[in-house]
Amino acid sequence: MTLEFARLVRERQADELDAWLERASASAAPAFRSFAASLRRDEAAVRAGMSLPWSTGPVEGEINRLKLIKRTMFGRAKLDLLRQRVLYAA
């Protein structure tokens, strides 16, 4: 079931999501039932993520990079040095 869900997301098969959710909800594994329930709570966003061509991946990567720099500099520098590190970090 896990591989099937990964395929649905990778191939953007939003039309097959209902069938997968039904099978996951009826699964003997509590983890699948819980995951299916959480997907149903925000089903519109899940469907949008599986069908729309836009992605926040590049933005999330930049946010992650900035947070990493901020955490490594915590307590070591003032804003001016942090700014320089963010601007010139690769």
PyMOL Python script that loads the backbone (N, CA, C, O; Angstrom):
from pymol import cmd

cmd.read_pdbstr("""\
ATOM      1  N   MET A   1       0.810  -1.201   0.000  1.00  0.00           N
ATOM      2  CA  MET A   1       0.000   0.000   0.000  1.00  0.00           C
ATOM      3  C   MET A   1       0.852   1.263   0.000  1.00  0.00           C
ATOM      4  O   MET A   1       0.487   2.265  -0.614  1.00  0.00           O
ATOM      5  N   THR A   2       1.975   1.211   0.683  1.00  0.00           N
ATOM      6  CA  THR A   2       2.849   2.372   0.744  1.00  0.00           C
ATOM      7  C   THR A   2       3.394   2.710  -0.630  1.00  0.00           C
ATOM      8  O   THR A   2       3.383   3.867  -1.051  1.00  0.00           O
ATOM      9  N   LEU A   3       3.863   1.701  -1.316  1.00  0.00           N
ATOM     10  CA  LEU A   3       4.415   1.914  -2.663  1.00  0.00           C
ATOM     11  C   LEU A   3       3.342   2.415  -3.630  1.00  0.00           C
ATOM     12  O   LEU A   3       3.615   3.232  -4.509  1.00  0.00           O
ATOM     13  N   GLU A   4       2.139   1.922  -3.456  1.00  0.00           N
ATOM     14  CA  GLU A   4       1.039   2.359  -4.312  1.00  0.00           C
ATOM     15  C   GLU A   4       0.732   3.843  -4.082  1.00  0.00           C
ATOM     16  O   GLU A   4       0.501   4.588  -5.034  1.00  0.00           O
ATOM     17  N   PHE A   5       0.731   4.266  -2.809  1.00  0.00           N
ATOM     18  CA  PHE A   5       0.486   5.681  -2.528  1.00  0.00           C
ATOM     19  C   PHE A   5       1.617   6.543  -3.088  1.00  0.00           C
ATOM     20  O   PHE A   5       1.369   7.611  -3.648  1.00  0.00           O
ATOM     21  N   ALA A   6       2.843   6.084  -2.939  1.00  0.00           N
ATOM     22  CA  ALA A   6       3.987   6.823  -3.477  1.00  0.00           C
ATOM     23  C   ALA A   6       3.857   6.968  -4.992  1.00  0.00           C
ATOM     24  O   ALA A   6       4.167   8.025  -5.543  1.00  0.00           O
ATOM     25  N   ARG A   7       3.405   5.923  -5.659  1.00  0.00           N
ATOM     26  CA  ARG A   7       3.207   5.988  -7.107  1.00  0.00           C
ATOM     27  C   ARG A   7       2.122   6.995  -7.460  1.00  0.00           C
ATOM     28  O   ARG A   7       2.269   7.764  -8.411  1.00  0.00           O
ATOM     29  N   LEU A   8       1.026   6.992  -6.692  1.00  0.00           N
ATOM     30  CA  LEU A   8      -0.056   7.945  -6.945  1.00  0.00           C
ATOM     31  C   LEU A   8       0.447   9.389  -6.862  1.00  0.00           C
ATOM     32  O   LEU A   8       0.112  10.222  -7.704  1.00  0.00           O
ATOM     33  N   VAL A   9       1.242   9.668  -5.855  1.00  0.00           N
ATOM     34  CA  VAL A   9       1.756  11.027  -5.677  1.00  0.00           C
ATOM     35  C   VAL A   9       2.766  11.354  -6.766  1.00  0.00           C
ATOM     36  O   VAL A   9       2.704  12.422  -7.376  1.00  0.00           O
ATOM     37  N   ARG A  10       3.697  10.435  -7.011  1.00  0.00           N
ATOM     38  CA  ARG A  10       4.754  10.662  -8.008  1.00  0.00           C
ATOM     39  C   ARG A  10       4.178  10.865  -9.405  1.00  0.00           C
ATOM     40  O   ARG A  10       4.653  11.718 -10.155  1.00  0.00           O
ATOM     41  N   GLU A  11       3.164  10.089  -9.754  1.00  0.00           N
ATOM     42  CA  GLU A  11       2.562  10.170 -11.088  1.00  0.00           C
ATOM     43  C   GLU A  11       1.363  11.114 -11.125  1.00  0.00           C
ATOM     44  O   GLU A  11       0.705  11.246 -12.157  1.00  0.00           O
ATOM     45  N   ARG A  12       1.081  11.768 -10.002  1.00  0.00           N
ATOM     46  CA  ARG A  12      -0.012  12.743  -9.909  1.00  0.00           C
ATOM     47  C   ARG A  12      -1.361  12.145 -10.343  1.00  0.00           C
ATOM     48  O   ARG A  12      -2.058  12.704 -11.189  1.00  0.00           O
ATOM     49  N   GLN A  13      -1.702  11.021  -9.755  1.00  0.00           N
ATOM     50  CA  GLN A  13      -2.941  10.310 -10.064  1.00  0.00           C
ATOM     51  C   GLN A  13      -4.019  10.641  -9.030  1.00  0.00           C
ATOM     52  O   GLN A  13      -4.446   9.770  -8.273  1.00  0.00           O
ATOM     53  N   ALA A  14      -4.449  11.887  -9.000  1.00  0.00           N
ATOM     54  CA  ALA A  14      -5.451  12.320  -8.010  1.00  0.00           C
ATOM     55  C   ALA A  14      -6.772  11.597  -8.180  1.00  0.00           C
ATOM     56  O   ALA A  14      -7.516  11.435  -7.212  1.00  0.00           O
ATOM     57  N   ASP A  15      -7.078  11.161  -9.388  1.00  0.00           N
ATOM     58  CA  ASP A  15      -8.353  10.468  -9.625  1.00  0.00           C
ATOM     59  C   ASP A  15      -8.397   9.096  -8.960  1.00  0.00           C
ATOM     60  O   ASP A  15      -9.487   8.564  -8.746  1.00  0.00           O
ATOM     61  N   GLU A  16      -7.259   8.510  -8.631  1.00  0.00           N
ATOM     62  CA  GLU A  16      -7.213   7.205  -7.969  1.00  0.00           C
ATOM     63  C   GLU A  16      -7.133   7.320  -6.454  1.00  0.00           C
ATOM     64  O   GLU A  16      -7.077   6.308  -5.755  1.00  0.00           O
ATOM     65  N   LEU A  17      -7.129   8.551  -5.941  1.00  0.00           N
ATOM     66  CA  LEU A  17      -6.981   8.757  -4.498  1.00  0.00           C
ATOM     67  C   LEU A  17      -8.149   8.182  -3.702  1.00  0.00           C
ATOM     68  O   LEU A  17      -7.937   7.593  -2.643  1.00  0.00           O
ATOM     69  N   ASP A  18      -9.374   8.343  -4.193  1.00  0.00           N
ATOM     70  CA  ASP A  18     -10.543   7.833  -3.453  1.00  0.00           C
ATOM     71  C   ASP A  18     -10.451   6.335  -3.211  1.00  0.00           C
ATOM     72  O   ASP A  18     -10.702   5.863  -2.102  1.00  0.00           O
ATOM     73  N   ALA A  19     -10.094   5.592  -4.241  1.00  0.00           N
ATOM     74  CA  ALA A  19      -9.991   4.135  -4.099  1.00  0.00           C
ATOM     75  C   ALA A  19      -8.898   3.769  -3.094  1.00  0.00           C
ATOM     76  O   ALA A  19      -9.077   2.862  -2.281  1.00  0.00           O
ATOM     77  N   TRP A  20      -7.769   4.475  -3.150  1.00  0.00           N
ATOM     78  CA  TRP A  20      -6.683   4.184  -2.222  1.00  0.00           C
ATOM     79  C   TRP A  20      -7.102   4.511  -0.787  1.00  0.00           C
ATOM     80  O   TRP A  20      -6.799   3.754   0.136  1.00  0.00           O
ATOM     81  N   LEU A  21      -7.792   5.628  -0.600  1.00  0.00           N
ATOM     82  CA  LEU A  21      -8.250   5.999   0.738  1.00  0.00           C
ATOM     83  C   LEU A  21      -9.220   4.971   1.305  1.00  0.00           C
ATOM     84  O   LEU A  21      -9.180   4.672   2.498  1.00  0.00           O
ATOM     85  N   GLU A  22     -10.088   4.432   0.462  1.00  0.00           N
ATOM     86  CA  GLU A  22     -11.022   3.394   0.920  1.00  0.00           C
ATOM     87  C   GLU A  22     -10.270   2.150   1.378  1.00  0.00           C
ATOM     88  O   GLU A  22     -10.571   1.592   2.433  1.00  0.00           O
ATOM     89  N   ARG A  23      -9.295   1.719   0.586  1.00  0.00           N
ATOM     90  CA  ARG A  23      -8.507   0.536   0.956  1.00  0.00           C
ATOM     91  C   ARG A  23      -7.710   0.797   2.233  1.00  0.00           C
ATOM     92  O   ARG A  23      -7.613  -0.079   3.093  1.00  0.00           O
ATOM     93  N   ALA A  24      -7.141   1.994   2.360  1.00  0.00           N
ATOM     94  CA  ALA A  24      -6.352   2.321   3.553  1.00  0.00           C
ATOM     95  C   ALA A  24      -7.244   2.391   4.790  1.00  0.00           C
ATOM     96  O   ALA A  24      -6.840   1.961   5.870  1.00  0.00           O
ATOM     97  N   SER A  25      -8.451   2.930   4.639  1.00  0.00           N
ATOM     98  CA  SER A  25      -9.377   3.026   5.767  1.00  0.00           C
ATOM     99  C   SER A  25      -9.841   1.651   6.232  1.00  0.00           C
ATOM    100  O   SER A  25     -10.157   1.461   7.407  1.00  0.00           O
ATOM    101  N   ALA A  26      -9.881   0.700   5.314  1.00  0.00           N
ATOM    102  CA  ALA A  26     -10.314  -0.661   5.652  1.00  0.00           C
ATOM    103  C   ALA A  26      -9.144  -1.571   6.021  1.00  0.00           C
ATOM    104  O   ALA A  26      -9.351  -2.752   6.297  1.00  0.00           O
ATOM    105  N   SER A  27      -7.943  -1.053   6.029  1.00  0.00           N
ATOM    106  CA  SER A  27      -6.747  -1.839   6.303  1.00  0.00           C
ATOM    107  C   SER A  27      -6.723  -2.335   7.746  1.00  0.00           C
ATOM    108  O   SER A  27      -7.312  -1.728   8.640  1.00  0.00           O
ATOM    109  N   ALA A  28      -6.038  -3.437   7.946  1.00  0.00           N
ATOM    110  CA  ALA A  28      -5.875  -3.978   9.300  1.00  0.00           C
ATOM    111  C   ALA A  28      -4.811  -3.203  10.068  1.00  0.00           C
ATOM    112  O   ALA A  28      -4.770  -3.250  11.297  1.00  0.00           O
ATOM    113  N   ALA A  29      -3.951  -2.490   9.344  1.00  0.00           N
ATOM    114  CA  ALA A  29      -2.871  -1.738   9.988  1.00  0.00           C
ATOM    115  C   ALA A  29      -3.384  -0.386  10.498  1.00  0.00           C
ATOM    116  O   ALA A  29      -3.899   0.414   9.717  1.00  0.00           O
ATOM    117  N   PRO A  30      -3.245  -0.132  11.791  1.00  0.00           N
ATOM    118  CA  PRO A  30      -3.716   1.145  12.347  1.00  0.00           C
ATOM    119  C   PRO A  30      -3.022   2.357  11.719  1.00  0.00           C
ATOM    120  O   PRO A  30      -3.624   3.424  11.602  1.00  0.00           O
ATOM    121  N   ALA A  31      -1.773   2.199  11.322  1.00  0.00           N
ATOM    122  CA  ALA A  31      -1.035   3.314  10.731  1.00  0.00           C
ATOM    123  C   ALA A  31      -1.686   3.761   9.420  1.00  0.00           C
ATOM    124  O   ALA A  31      -1.777   4.960   9.154  1.00  0.00           O
ATOM    125  N   PHE A  32      -2.134   2.819   8.609  1.00  0.00           N
ATOM    126  CA  PHE A  32      -2.798   3.170   7.345  1.00  0.00           C
ATOM    127  C   PHE A  32      -4.141   3.839   7.605  1.00  0.00           C
ATOM    128  O   PHE A  32      -4.494   4.806   6.931  1.00  0.00           O
ATOM    129  N   ARG A  33      -4.888   3.330   8.575  1.00  0.00           N
ATOM    130  CA  ARG A  33      -6.184   3.939   8.889  1.00  0.00           C
ATOM    131  C   ARG A  33      -5.996   5.370   9.386  1.00  0.00           C
ATOM    132  O   ARG A  33      -6.740   6.271   9.000  1.00  0.00           O
ATOM    133  N   SER A  34      -5.007   5.571  10.236  1.00  0.00           N
ATOM    134  CA  SER A  34      -4.735   6.900  10.764  1.00  0.00           C
ATOM    135  C   SER A  34      -4.264   7.846   9.658  1.00  0.00           C
ATOM    136  O   SER A  34      -4.683   9.002   9.607  1.00  0.00           O
ATOM    137  N   PHE A  35      -3.400   7.358   8.780  1.00  0.00           N
ATOM    138  CA  PHE A  35      -2.903   8.180   7.672  1.00  0.00           C
ATOM    139  C   PHE A  35      -4.043   8.559   6.729  1.00  0.00           C
ATOM    140  O   PHE A  35      -4.131   9.704   6.285  1.00  0.00           O
ATOM    141  N   ALA A  36      -4.906   7.606   6.427  1.00  0.00           N
ATOM    142  CA  ALA A  36      -6.049   7.890   5.555  1.00  0.00           C
ATOM    143  C   ALA A  36      -6.968   8.929   6.194  1.00  0.00           C
ATOM    144  O   ALA A  36      -7.467   9.821   5.508  1.00  0.00           O
ATOM    145  N   ALA A  37      -7.190   8.819   7.488  1.00  0.00           N
ATOM    146  CA  ALA A  37      -8.037   9.796   8.184  1.00  0.00           C
ATOM    147  C   ALA A  37      -7.418  11.192   8.138  1.00  0.00           C
ATOM    148  O   ALA A  37      -8.127  12.183   7.960  1.00  0.00           O
ATOM    149  N   SER A  38      -6.107  11.269   8.299  1.00  0.00           N
ATOM    150  CA  SER A  38      -5.457  12.586   8.259  1.00  0.00           C
ATOM    151  C   SER A  38      -5.489  13.170   6.849  1.00  0.00           C
ATOM    152  O   SER A  38      -5.612  14.384   6.688  1.00  0.00           O
ATOM    153  N   LEU A  39      -5.379  12.325   5.831  1.00  0.00           N
ATOM    154  CA  LEU A  39      -5.482  12.819   4.453  1.00  0.00           C
ATOM    155  C   LEU A  39      -6.895  13.317   4.160  1.00  0.00           C
ATOM    156  O   LEU A  39      -7.073  14.309   3.454  1.00  0.00           O
ATOM    157  N   ARG A  40      -7.877  12.641   4.694  1.00  0.00           N
ATOM    158  CA  ARG A  40      -9.272  13.061   4.474  1.00  0.00           C
ATOM    159  C   ARG A  40      -9.576  14.408   5.133  1.00  0.00           C
ATOM    160  O   ARG A  40     -10.397  15.174   4.628  1.00  0.00           O
ATOM    161  N   ARG A  41      -8.914  14.701   6.261  1.00  0.00           N
ATOM    162  CA  ARG A  41      -9.143  15.977   6.942  1.00  0.00           C
ATOM    163  C   ARG A  41      -8.727  17.164   6.082  1.00  0.00           C
ATOM    164  O   ARG A  41      -9.301  18.246   6.200  1.00  0.00           O
ATOM    165  N   ASP A  42      -7.737  16.971   5.222  1.00  0.00           N
ATOM    166  CA  ASP A  42      -7.288  18.057   4.353  1.00  0.00           C
ATOM    167  C   ASP A  42      -7.232  17.557   2.905  1.00  0.00           C
ATOM    168  O   ASP A  42      -6.253  17.764   2.188  1.00  0.00           O
ATOM    169  N   GLU A  43      -8.303  16.900   2.514  1.00  0.00           N
ATOM    170  CA  GLU A  43      -8.340  16.249   1.207  1.00  0.00           C
ATOM    171  C   GLU A  43      -8.201  17.242   0.049  1.00  0.00           C
ATOM    172  O   GLU A  43      -7.601  16.912  -0.974  1.00  0.00           O
ATOM    173  N   ALA A  44      -8.737  18.425   0.194  1.00  0.00           N
ATOM    174  CA  ALA A  44      -8.631  19.424  -0.887  1.00  0.00           C
ATOM    175  C   ALA A  44      -7.168  19.770  -1.154  1.00  0.00           C
ATOM    176  O   ALA A  44      -6.754  19.884  -2.308  1.00  0.00           O
ATOM    177  N   ALA A  45      -6.395  19.935  -0.094  1.00  0.00           N
ATOM    178  CA  ALA A  45      -4.978  20.254  -0.264  1.00  0.00           C
ATOM    179  C   ALA A  45      -4.218  19.071  -0.854  1.00  0.00           C
ATOM    180  O   ALA A  45      -3.322  19.258  -1.677  1.00  0.00           O
ATOM    181  N   VAL A  46      -4.565  17.869  -0.443  1.00  0.00           N
ATOM    182  CA  VAL A  46      -3.906  16.675  -0.974  1.00  0.00           C
ATOM    183  C   VAL A  46      -4.178  16.546  -2.468  1.00  0.00           C
ATOM    184  O   VAL A  46      -3.270  16.290  -3.259  1.00  0.00           O
ATOM    185  N   ARG A  47      -5.438  16.726  -2.840  1.00  0.00           N
ATOM    186  CA  ARG A  47      -5.789  16.655  -4.266  1.00  0.00           C
ATOM    187  C   ARG A  47      -5.094  17.752  -5.070  1.00  0.00           C
ATOM    188  O   ARG A  47      -4.628  17.507  -6.183  1.00  0.00           O
ATOM    189  N   ALA A  48      -5.024  18.954  -4.512  1.00  0.00           N
ATOM    190  CA  ALA A  48      -4.354  20.052  -5.204  1.00  0.00           C
ATOM    191  C   ALA A  48      -2.872  19.728  -5.397  1.00  0.00           C
ATOM    192  O   ALA A  48      -2.311  19.978  -6.464  1.00  0.00           O
ATOM    193  N   GLY A  49      -2.249  19.179  -4.373  1.00  0.00           N
ATOM    194  CA  GLY A  49      -0.842  18.802  -4.472  1.00  0.00           C
ATOM    195  C   GLY A  49      -0.588  17.717  -5.496  1.00  0.00           C
ATOM    196  O   GLY A  49       0.486  17.654  -6.094  1.00  0.00           O
ATOM    197  N   MET A  50      -1.582  16.858  -5.696  1.00  0.00           N
ATOM    198  CA  MET A  50      -1.418  15.762  -6.653  1.00  0.00           C
ATOM    199  C   MET A  50      -1.814  16.146  -8.071  1.00  0.00           C
ATOM    200  O   MET A  50      -1.484  15.429  -9.015  1.00  0.00           O
ATOM    201  N   SER A  51      -2.507  17.248  -8.237  1.00  0.00           N
ATOM    202  CA  SER A  51      -2.991  17.564  -9.578  1.00  0.00           C
ATOM    203  C   SER A  51      -2.452  18.872 -10.153  1.00  0.00           C
ATOM    204  O   SER A  51      -2.374  19.015 -11.373  1.00  0.00           O
ATOM    205  N   LEU A  52      -2.082  19.822  -9.308  1.00  0.00           N
ATOM    206  CA  LEU A  52      -1.602  21.106  -9.814  1.00  0.00           C
ATOM    207  C   LEU A  52      -0.103  21.058 -10.109  1.00  0.00           C
ATOM    208  O   LEU A  52       0.634  20.326  -9.448  1.00  0.00           O
ATOM    209  N   PRO A  53       0.346  21.819 -11.079  1.00  0.00           N
ATOM    210  CA  PRO A  53       1.764  21.759 -11.469  1.00  0.00           C
ATOM    211  C   PRO A  53       2.698  22.539 -10.543  1.00  0.00           C
ATOM    212  O   PRO A  53       3.917  22.419 -10.663  1.00  0.00           O
ATOM    213  N   TRP A  54       2.150  23.334  -9.624  1.00  0.00           N
ATOM    214  CA  TRP A  54       3.005  24.163  -8.775  1.00  0.00           C
ATOM    215  C   TRP A  54       3.519  23.385  -7.584  1.00  0.00           C
ATOM    216  O   TRP A  54       2.887  22.436  -7.118  1.00  0.00           O
ATOM    217  N   SER A  55       4.679  23.804  -7.099  1.00  0.00           N
ATOM    218  CA  SER A  55       5.293  23.167  -5.940  1.00  0.00           C
ATOM    219  C   SER A  55       5.978  24.224  -5.082  1.00  0.00           C
ATOM    220  O   SER A  55       6.524  25.197  -5.602  1.00  0.00           O
ATOM    221  N   THR A  56       5.948  24.030  -3.780  1.00  0.00           N
ATOM    222  CA  THR A  56       6.657  24.929  -2.878  1.00  0.00           C
ATOM    223  C   THR A  56       8.021  24.366  -2.503  1.00  0.00           C
ATOM    224  O   THR A  56       8.686  24.891  -1.610  1.00  0.00           O
ATOM    225  N   GLY A  57       8.434  23.313  -3.170  1.00  0.00           N
ATOM    226  CA  GLY A  57       9.714  22.670  -2.865  1.00  0.00           C
ATOM    227  C   GLY A  57      10.900  23.613  -2.857  1.00  0.00           C
ATOM    228  O   GLY A  57      11.651  23.620  -1.882  1.00  0.00           O
ATOM    229  N   PRO A  58      11.106  24.414  -3.902  1.00  0.00           N
ATOM    230  CA  PRO A  58      12.253  25.329  -3.895  1.00  0.00           C
ATOM    231  C   PRO A  58      12.199  26.342  -2.749  1.00  0.00           C
ATOM    232  O   PRO A  58      13.227  26.664  -2.152  1.00  0.00           O
ATOM    233  N   VAL A  59      11.015  26.836  -2.448  1.00  0.00           N
ATOM    234  CA  VAL A  59      10.871  27.797  -1.349  1.00  0.00           C
ATOM    235  C   VAL A  59      11.172  27.121  -0.016  1.00  0.00           C
ATOM    236  O   VAL A  59      11.857  27.694   0.831  1.00  0.00           O
ATOM    237  N   GLU A  60      10.665  25.910   0.174  1.00  0.00           N
ATOM    238  CA  GLU A  60      10.919  25.182   1.414  1.00  0.00           C
ATOM    239  C   GLU A  60      12.405  24.913   1.583  1.00  0.00           C
ATOM    240  O   GLU A  60      12.915  24.943   2.703  1.00  0.00           O
ATOM    241  N   GLY A  61      13.099  24.652   0.494  1.00  0.00           N
ATOM    242  CA  GLY A  61      14.545  24.439   0.560  1.00  0.00           C
ATOM    243  C   GLY A  61      15.273  25.681   1.036  1.00  0.00           C
ATOM    244  O   GLY A  61      16.194  25.591   1.848  1.00  0.00           O
ATOM    245  N   GLU A  62      14.867  26.839   0.538  1.00  0.00           N
ATOM    246  CA  GLU A  62      15.487  28.094   0.967  1.00  0.00           C
ATOM    247  C   GLU A  62      15.190  28.383   2.428  1.00  0.00           C
ATOM    248  O   GLU A  62      16.073  28.833   3.160  1.00  0.00           O
ATOM    249  N   ILE A  63      13.968  28.133   2.862  1.00  0.00           N
ATOM    250  CA  ILE A  63      13.610  28.348   4.259  1.00  0.00           C
ATOM    251  C   ILE A  63      14.452  27.447   5.160  1.00  0.00           C
ATOM    252  O   ILE A  63      14.942  27.882   6.202  1.00  0.00           O
ATOM    253  N   ASN A  64      14.615  26.197   4.752  1.00  0.00           N
ATOM    254  CA  ASN A  64      15.423  25.258   5.517  1.00  0.00           C
ATOM    255  C   ASN A  64      16.870  25.739   5.603  1.00  0.00           C
ATOM    256  O   ASN A  64      17.486  25.650   6.665  1.00  0.00           O
ATOM    257  N   ARG A  65      17.416  26.243   4.507  1.00  0.00           N
ATOM    258  CA  ARG A  65      18.799  26.750   4.477  1.00  0.00           C
ATOM    259  C   ARG A  65      18.948  27.947   5.427  1.00  0.00           C
ATOM    260  O   ARG A  65      19.913  28.026   6.188  1.00  0.00           O
ATOM    261  N   LEU A  66      17.997  28.865   5.374  1.00  0.00           N
ATOM    262  CA  LEU A  66      18.062  30.039   6.249  1.00  0.00           C
ATOM    263  C   LEU A  66      17.957  29.670   7.723  1.00  0.00           C
ATOM    264  O   LEU A  66      18.659  30.238   8.560  1.00  0.00           O
ATOM    265  N   LYS A  67      17.088  28.726   8.038  1.00  0.00           N
ATOM    266  CA  LYS A  67      16.948  28.300   9.427  1.00  0.00           C
ATOM    267  C   LYS A  67      18.223  27.624   9.925  1.00  0.00           C
ATOM    268  O   LYS A  67      18.609  27.801  11.081  1.00  0.00           O
ATOM    269  N   LEU A  68      18.873  26.856   9.063  1.00  0.00           N
ATOM    270  CA  LEU A  68      20.114  26.200   9.443  1.00  0.00           C
ATOM    271  C   LEU A  68      21.189  27.233   9.758  1.00  0.00           C
ATOM    272  O   LEU A  68      21.899  27.111  10.756  1.00  0.00           O
ATOM    273  N   ILE A  69      21.310  28.247   8.909  1.00  0.00           N
ATOM    274  CA  ILE A  69      22.292  29.307   9.156  1.00  0.00           C
ATOM    275  C   ILE A  69      21.969  30.027  10.460  1.00  0.00           C
ATOM    276  O   ILE A  69      22.861  30.285  11.269  1.00  0.00           O
ATOM    277  N   LYS A  70      20.712  30.347  10.660  1.00  0.00           N
ATOM    278  CA  LYS A  70      20.296  31.051  11.869  1.00  0.00           C
ATOM    279  C   LYS A  70      20.627  30.238  13.114  1.00  0.00           C
ATOM    280  O   LYS A  70      21.124  30.783  14.099  1.00  0.00           O
ATOM    281  N   ARG A  71      20.354  28.935  13.073  1.00  0.00           N
ATOM    282  CA  ARG A  71      20.616  28.084  14.237  1.00  0.00           C
ATOM    283  C   ARG A  71      22.104  27.966  14.522  1.00  0.00           C
ATOM    284  O   ARG A  71      22.511  27.955  15.684  1.00  0.00           O
ATOM    285  N   THR A  72      22.920  27.876  13.483  1.00  0.00           N
ATOM    286  CA  THR A  72      24.360  27.753  13.715  1.00  0.00           C
ATOM    287  C   THR A  72      24.956  29.049  14.234  1.00  0.00           C
ATOM    288  O   THR A  72      25.991  29.027  14.900  1.00  0.00           O
ATOM    289  N   MET A  73      24.326  30.173  13.942  1.00  0.00           N
ATOM    290  CA  MET A  73      24.840  31.468  14.378  1.00  0.00           C
ATOM    291  C   MET A  73      24.222  31.930  15.699  1.00  0.00           C
ATOM    292  O   MET A  73      24.611  32.976  16.219  1.00  0.00           O
ATOM    293  N   PHE A  74      23.281  31.184  16.244  1.00  0.00           N
ATOM    294  CA  PHE A  74      22.561  31.618  17.448  1.00  0.00           C
ATOM    295  C   PHE A  74      23.522  31.915  18.592  1.00  0.00           C
ATOM    296  O   PHE A  74      24.335  31.071  18.970  1.00  0.00           O
ATOM    297  N   GLY A  75      23.420  33.128  19.141  1.00  0.00           N
ATOM    298  CA  GLY A  75      24.232  33.511  20.268  1.00  0.00           C
ATOM    299  C   GLY A  75      25.661  33.884  19.925  1.00  0.00           C
ATOM    300  O   GLY A  75      26.436  34.214  20.823  1.00  0.00           O
ATOM    301  N   ARG A  76      26.037  33.841  18.650  1.00  0.00           N
ATOM    302  CA  ARG A  76      27.413  34.090  18.250  1.00  0.00           C
ATOM    303  C   ARG A  76      27.608  35.430  17.559  1.00  0.00           C
ATOM    304  O   ARG A  76      28.724  35.947  17.506  1.00  0.00           O
ATOM    305  N   ALA A  77      26.537  35.990  17.033  1.00  0.00           N
ATOM    306  CA  ALA A  77      26.717  37.189  16.242  1.00  0.00           C
ATOM    307  C   ALA A  77      25.476  38.055  16.292  1.00  0.00           C
ATOM    308  O   ALA A  77      24.391  37.614  16.669  1.00  0.00           O
ATOM    309  N   LYS A  78      25.675  39.298  15.900  1.00  0.00           N
ATOM    310  CA  LYS A  78      24.545  40.215  15.798  1.00  0.00           C
ATOM    311  C   LYS A  78      23.981  40.147  14.390  1.00  0.00           C
ATOM    312  O   LYS A  78      24.468  39.394  13.546  1.00  0.00           O
ATOM    313  N   LEU A  79      22.970  40.926  14.155  1.00  0.00           N
ATOM    314  CA  LEU A  79      22.243  40.880  12.892  1.00  0.00           C
ATOM    315  C   LEU A  79      23.131  41.163  11.673  1.00  0.00           C
ATOM    316  O   LEU A  79      22.926  40.560  10.619  1.00  0.00           O
ATOM    317  N   ASP A  80      24.107  42.062  11.795  1.00  0.00           N
ATOM    318  CA  ASP A  80      24.932  42.405  10.633  1.00  0.00           C
ATOM    319  C   ASP A  80      25.745  41.211  10.139  1.00  0.00           C
ATOM    320  O   ASP A  80      25.850  41.000   8.931  1.00  0.00           O
ATOM    321  N   LEU A  81      26.322  40.427  11.052  1.00  0.00           N
ATOM    322  CA  LEU A  81      27.081  39.250  10.636  1.00  0.00           C
ATOM    323  C   LEU A  81      26.153  38.156  10.108  1.00  0.00           C
ATOM    324  O   LEU A  81      26.480  37.470   9.140  1.00  0.00           O
ATOM    325  N   LEU A  82      25.011  38.001  10.740  1.00  0.00           N
ATOM    326  CA  LEU A  82      24.037  37.018  10.260  1.00  0.00           C
ATOM    327  C   LEU A  82      23.586  37.371   8.845  1.00  0.00           C
ATOM    328  O   LEU A  82      23.450  36.489   7.998  1.00  0.00           O
ATOM    329  N   ARG A  83      23.358  38.639   8.593  1.00  0.00           N
ATOM    330  CA  ARG A  83      22.956  39.100   7.261  1.00  0.00           C
ATOM    331  C   ARG A  83      24.026  38.766   6.227  1.00  0.00           C
ATOM    332  O   ARG A  83      23.712  38.280   5.141  1.00  0.00           O
ATOM    333  N   GLN A  84      25.270  39.021   6.559  1.00  0.00           N
ATOM    334  CA  GLN A  84      26.371  38.721   5.635  1.00  0.00           C
ATOM    335  C   GLN A  84      26.459  37.222   5.369  1.00  0.00           C
ATOM    336  O   GLN A  84      26.681  36.798   4.234  1.00  0.00           O
ATOM    337  N   ARG A  85      26.287  36.443   6.393  1.00  0.00           N
ATOM    338  CA  ARG A  85      26.362  34.986   6.239  1.00  0.00           C
ATOM    339  C   ARG A  85      25.247  34.478   5.320  1.00  0.00           C
ATOM    340  O   ARG A  85      25.484  33.612   4.478  1.00  0.00           O
ATOM    341  N   VAL A  86      24.035  35.014   5.478  1.00  0.00           N
ATOM    342  CA  VAL A  86      22.912  34.603   4.642  1.00  0.00           C
ATOM    343  C   VAL A  86      23.148  35.023   3.196  1.00  0.00           C
ATOM    344  O   VAL A  86      22.892  34.244   2.279  1.00  0.00           O
ATOM    345  N   LEU A  87      23.629  36.236   2.983  1.00  0.00           N
ATOM    346  CA  LEU A  87      23.823  36.747   1.620  1.00  0.00           C
ATOM    347  C   LEU A  87      24.924  36.021   0.869  1.00  0.00           C
ATOM    348  O   LEU A  87      24.826  35.825  -0.343  1.00  0.00           O
ATOM    349  N   TYR A  88      25.986  35.613   1.588  1.00  0.00           N
ATOM    350  CA  TYR A  88      27.147  35.029   0.904  1.00  0.00           C
ATOM    351  C   TYR A  88      27.278  33.524   1.070  1.00  0.00           C
ATOM    352  O   TYR A  88      28.235  32.933   0.568  1.00  0.00           O
ATOM    353  N   ALA A  89      26.343  32.895   1.761  1.00  0.00           N
ATOM    354  CA  ALA A  89      26.392  31.440   1.929  1.00  0.00           C
ATOM    355  C   ALA A  89      26.019  30.776   0.606  1.00  0.00           C
ATOM    356  O   ALA A  89      25.147  31.244  -0.126  1.00  0.00           O
ATOM    357  N   ALA A  90      26.682  29.710   0.334  1.00  0.00           N
ATOM    358  CA  ALA A  90      26.410  28.995  -0.924  1.00  0.00           C
ATOM    359  C   ALA A  90      25.241  28.074  -0.811  1.00  0.00           C
ATOM    360  O   ALA A  90      24.888  27.404  -1.782  1.00  0.00           O
TER     361      ALA A  90
END
""", "prot")
cmd.dss("prot")
cmd.show_as("cartoon", "prot")
cmd.util.cbc("prot")
cmd.orient("prot")
